[in-house]
Amino acid sequence: MSPPQIWTAEVVYTGFGTPMRRGGLLVQGDYVVATGPLDELRQGYPQAEVVHKGKALTPPVVNAHTHLDLSSTPRFQGPYPGFIRHVIAHRSRRTPEAVQKGLAELQRHGVGAFGDIAHSLEGAAWLVEHSPLPGVVYLEVIHRNPQEAEAMASRLARLVAQLQERSPRLRVGLSPHTPFNVSPPLLKRLSELAQKEGFPLQMHVAESPEETELMTQGTGALQAIPQSLGLPPYQDLPGLTPVRYLAELGVLGPHLTLVHGVQVDEEEVRILAQSGSRVVSCPRSNANLGCGVFPWGLYLKHGLEVALGTDSLASSPDLDVRNEALWLWGRVDPRALVRAATRGGYRVLGLETPRITRGTPVSQVQSW
């Protein structure tokens, strides 16, 4: 039998409790045989070699927000409204083949689970039938006509049910694109259906300053986009920030995950915490598109469950969610980042967090 080793890193997280700053895993052969504070493991196993494994040792990480169908779209860098135009201009590239490409990258990075927003039914159908990984696929919803809200909600509920029947590993949910791209009655109806039927929602909220300007003043660069496509301009905007608008509509809650959540103040974070809503941060995409900085201090202060996502290859350099955490290492408490990349992600997706305990194969331990 091979001699025991104590694996350690800047942060060691076994999937429960608080990530350890001076923690370790006692490894013998292909299995973990003990976990705990590094000093205790050294004292209990003085003959074991201490092996430093880098920044973190964790269960498999979670990429809680992706757009896999953008994996063949060229990467964009610049202001957020330009990114929206870029995505629209390359919409023909959003194919099942692009989804397959993105899924293969997630597998190479060893994720334990993922959340994906599918622009098309074809892409979602391919994913639910072929993904070997657990997680959630959310059908994207963009529909602004309030007169058609009930019919659209019924159709979407049927699609969710049909896809769920075909999905052995993935849960199926919906993604109202943004607070301004879905009519108020449809947002309310989808929230009601999600709570009644038990499927999850994920929505881009408070991502950019331009979104706040549109929602509060009805002006700015985003207002010009539908008109350039021959669509009606945004009308009857609420004069409220995105989070306050969703709170007023009554659609916040544990069934809803907000993605980005950059442009918020403390009162809004408190509203989110009280509602039980969860948040996914995509820091590299936010920086790349000039969206601002995620206020980690506020979210941690109010106890929100935060997960990490990469967003898409159209706005980020890769789909390795560990690089989101490492990009922030030293600026945010690394224990919070490690938890967000693991337990936060699993909880956002409604999955149980894997744990590293006695008997865990070392193949299930990720070294960052």
Secondary structure, 3 states (H helix, E strand, C coil): CCCCEEEECCEECCCCCCCECCEEEEEECCEEEEEEEHHHHHHHCCCCEEEECCCEEECCCEEEEECHHHCCCCCCCCCHHHHHHHHHHCHHHCCHHHHHHHHHHHHHCCCCEEEEEECCHHHHHHHHHHCCCCEEEEEEECECCHHHHHHHHHHHHHHHHHHHHCCCCEEEEEEECCCCCECHHHHHHHHHHHHHHCCCEEEEECCCHHHHHHHHHCCCHHHHHHHHCCCCCCCCCCCCCHHHHHHHHCCCCCCEEEEECCCCCHHHHHHHHHHCCEEEECHHHHHHCCCCCCCHHHHHHCCCCEEECCCCCCCCCCCCHHHHHHHHECCECHHHHHHHHHHHHHHHCCCCCCCCCCCCEHHHCEEC
